[in-house]
């Protein structure tokens, strides 16, 4: 069992940076794959990034590769998403998610994630 709370969203200009945080609670947090997803108004929720329970493996959507970095600190029960070189098309509500997902090729499948945060708004102005 795990509970997730996102923070760090806000309004930034194109080219700027934001660091999102996800605070987790639960006895088995370190065993979960952690993912970030985002959803813009009128659009489906889409995969952004994911990280293995150990932090040794990561995966990114092509649209954010080279600009975003996902990390985790299991000792602090925290997951982060560092977002650099932000673009207006990055504007969305960003969600933190957790799931027991043993195969890397399934990390992008949002149906595999059991727990979700409430989301934090990121707005990038042009």
Secondary structure, DSSP 8 states (H G I E B T S, - for coil): --EEEEE--EEEETT--EEEEEEEESTTGGGSEEEEEEE-TTS--EEEEEE-TTSS-EEE-TTTTTTEEEEEEGGGTEEEEEE-S--GGG-EEEEEEEE---SGGGTT-GGG--EE---EEEEEE-
